Amino acid sequence: MDYESRMYELEFPAPQLSSADGAGPVLVHGLEGFTDAGHAVRLATTHLRESLESELVASFDVDELLDYRSRRPLMTFKTDHFTDYADPELNLWALKDTEGTPFLLLAGLEPDLRWEKFVTAMRLLAEQLGVRRTIGLSAIPMAIPHTRPLGVTAHASDRDLIGEHQRWPGELQVPGSASSLLEYRMAQHGHESIGFSVHVPHYLAQTAYPEAAQTLLESVSDNVGLKLPLAALGEAAARVREQVNEHIAGNAEVETVVHALERQYDSFVTAQERQSSLLAGDADLPTGDELGAEFERFLAEQSGLGDDEDNRDR
């Protein structure tokens, strides 16, 4: 037995993972950690497990993967003794969507240690289970208002896998994550590998934000055709939005920030609408995703102009 296979324990018997047409399952991976603004990844994976039929496929040895001192698990103390310990978990689950189509879900804490060995173990396990595509979930804070639709940046081993979905307009270097590395290594070995990164208002990045989780799962559903229950997340998102609005109404500083972001966004959209009106009548209008990508470029340009002005003032 190699080291990678010793990192997890398989359940027996293995669940049936082939769909009615014989196609292998999709693997959705959502790891809680660095790229989980608004706790969107945790909310999405927890919602899937709680709302769909699920069966444990494999459990990873977290003692091999976690640095407990960097993310100390919670323990409950009552009066004069400890009563509970929140066991950290990293598990692979087999789920079925509302129409009975099976898929896999890797959920739990992002590994702190042994990323390459973990990624190799997951790749080999995915190959063993006949996975046809992997989809990573992440959430990143952005300077956007909560009163406007959330954007999603898509990335993939093959552009055709994400079609006209919004992409990041340019090149940048970002801190790595185990989930991003899994996406990258799967692509290097010839597997279909994509990811969706939802944009979360930066002032809500530390708040549980169900709308971001809903947006992630909508992206998954649209990409691979899984029928996922989203009503509960939609209701939770409406409640949170109402609470945020109530809080902002009594906080002049936050209200000012939100209104500024709204004006910036709306000014951009208005400019795009004026430009669109000059197009030939039979020309294709830009999609919402294209507008989102243009807005990101617009924000970057505005930030650069501000830096230049500051430099001139000096």
N, C-alpha and C positions, 0 to 999 in steps of 0.2 A: 504494500500500500504506500503510495507516494504521499509527500507532505501535504499537498493541496487537498487530497481527499480526506486527510485526517482533520481538516479544519471544520468539517461539518459531519453531521450524523443524518443519514437518510432514513426516512420512515418506510416501513414495508407493510402491506404491498404498496407499490407506487400507484398513484391515481391515473385514471384514463385522461390523457391530455390531447388526443387528436379530436378535431372537430368533425362534423358530419361529412365534410368533403375530403377528409383525410389530411388536411393541412395541419402542420405543427402549431403549437401555441405561441402566442405573443408573451414576452416577458416584460413586465412593467417594473422598474426599480425606482424606489423612492427612499432615500436614506436621510435620516434626520441629522442635521449638523450645520455645516458652514453655509450652504445655499438653501436655507429654509426660512426666508423672510415671511413674516405673517404666519409662521408655522403651517404654511400651505401644504408642504409635503406630508407632514405628520397627519394633518386633517384629512388629506386625500386618501392616504393609505389606510388610516383607521376607519374612514367611512366605507371603503371598499370591503374591508374585512367584516365590519359589523352589519352591512346591508346585503351581502351576497353569501351564498353557500361557499364555505372554505374548508380546506383540508391541508394539514401541515405536510410539506414534502421533505424539507431538510432544515435543521437548526444548526447555526454556526457556533463554534466555541468562542464565546465573547472574551474569555480569559486570554485567548491568543491574539485578540484584535483590539481591545480597548485599553486606554490608559485611564484607570479609575481616578487618578489624582487630578486629571484635567477635567473630567466630567463625573463628579462624584454622584453615585446613585443616592436617591433620597431614602432615608430611614425614618420611621415614625416612632417617637418616644412618648409614652404615656405614664405620667406620675412617677414611676420608679423603675420602668423597664421598657425595652424596645418591643414594639408590637408588629412591625411590618418592615419589609425591605423591598424596594422597587427593583426587581431583577431586570437588568438590561438585556435586551433581546435583539437578535438579528436572524430572521427566519425567511425561508422561502415557502410560499403558500400556493396551493392550487385553488383557483376560484372559478366560478361559472357566472357569466353575465345573466341578465334577466331572460335571455332566450336559450340558456343552457350551453353557450359556447365557452369552452374552458380556456383559461389563460393563467399565467403565473405572476405572482407578486412577490418581489423581494423588498422587505420592509424592516425597519428597525434603525438602530444607531449606526451612523457612519463609522467604519473602522478608523482608529487612530494609528494603528500599526500594521505592517506587512501588507501594504496596498497591492503590490505586484503579486504576491502569493494569493491574496484574496481574489483579485481580478482573474488570475489564471484558474483558480478553483471554480469561479462562477462561469467562466467561459467553457471549461470542460463539462461542467454540469449542464449548461445550456445545450451544448452539443449532444450530450447523452440523452437529454429529454426532447430533442428535436425542435428546439426553439427556432422560429422562422424570422423573428424580428425582436429587437430589444428597444424599449422606450424608457428614457430617463426623465424623471421629474425634478425640477428645481424651481426656486423662487428667489428673485433678487430685488433689493430695494431700488426704487427709481424716483426721480423728482417729477411725479405725476400726481394729479388730484384724485381723490377717491370718488369724485362725482362724475368721472368720465370712464368709459370702458377700459378695462385692463388690457394692456398689450401682452403679447407672447412672442418671444424670440424662438424660432425653430432652428435646429442644427442637425445635420445628418451625414452619414457616410456617403450618401448619394443624393444630390439635389432633387432628383425625381421623387424621392420618398416623402418630401414635404411640399412638393408642388409650388403653389404661389404663396405659401405661408411666409409670414414676415421673417426676414433675416436681419442680422446685425449689419448696419451699414459701414463696414470698415474692418480694420484689424486691431486687436488689442491683446495684451497679455493679462491674464487673470490668475489668482491663486487657484491651484488645482483642488480637486475633490475626488474621493474614491468613485463616485458615480460618474464623473466626467472621464476619469481614467478607464472605467469599464466601457463606456461608450467608445472611446478612442481605440482601446485594444481590440474590442470586438470588430470594429471596422477594419483594423489592420489584418485580421485573420479572415476577412472576406464575408463577414456577417452583416446583415442589414441592421443598422444601429442609428437611432435618432434620439433627440431629446427636446423637451419643451421647457423653457424658462419663463415663468410668468412674472410680470412686472408688478411689484407691490408698492403702493405709496410709501415713501421713505419714512414718513411720520407715523406709520402704522406697522413698521417692520417687526416690532417686538410684541405686537398684539395678534391674537388668534384672528385670522381674516378668512372666513369661509369662502368669500367670493373668489379668492385666488385659487383655493382648492377646487372649486367648481370649474373655474376656467381651465385648469390643468386637465381635469377629467374630460371636459368637453373636447379638448384638443386630442386626447387619446382616442376618444370615441369617434371623432371625425376622421382620424388617421387610419384606424384599423377596423372600424365598423362594430366595435363592441357596444352592446346596449347596456349602459350603466345608469343606475338610479341616481338622479341628481336633485330630486325635489327637496329632500331634507336639507341639502347644502344650500339650495336656493333660498329656503325659508330662513336658515341661519344667517345667510348673507344679508337678507333684508333686515333682520333684527339688529345685526351689528352695524349696518349702515345707518339705521335710525339712531342707535346709541351714539355713534360717532358724530352725527349731525347735531344731536342734543349737546354733546360735549363741546363741539366747536362753537355753537351758538353762544356759549358763555365764556369763551376764551378768545379775547380779541387778538392775541398774538398768533395763535394757530389759525384763526379765521382769516387774518391778513395773508398768511402764507398760502392757504388754500385758494383764496380769491386770486392771488398773483399767479398761481399755477394755472388756474382756470383761464385767466385772461391770456396767458402765454399760449395755452393750448388752443383756445378759441381763435386767437389772432392768426395762428398758423393755419387752422382749418379754413378760415375765411379767405386767406391768401390762396390756398389750394383750390377753393371753389371758384374764385375769380379766374385763376389760371385755367381751370377746366372749362369755363364758359367760352374760352377762346379756341377750344379744340373744334375740329371739324365735326359736323353733326353725326357722322358715322364712325367717329373714332372711339376707341375703347376708353371708358373712364377709369381712373385709378381705383383699385380695390381698397377696402378698409385696411388691409395689411400693408399695402403700399403707402397709404397715408401715414400709418403708424411708423414705418421705416423713415419716411421723410420727416416726420415730427422729431424723431430721435436725432436726425442730422441737424434739424433746426435748433434743437436744444444745445447740441454740441457747439454750433456756430455762435449762439448767443453767449454761451459760457466763454468761448474764446475771445469774443469782442469785449466782454467785461474784463478779462485778464489784461488785454491790450490797453484798455483805458486806465486800469490801475497802474500799469507799468509807466504810462505816459505821465500820470499824476506824480509818480515818484521822480 
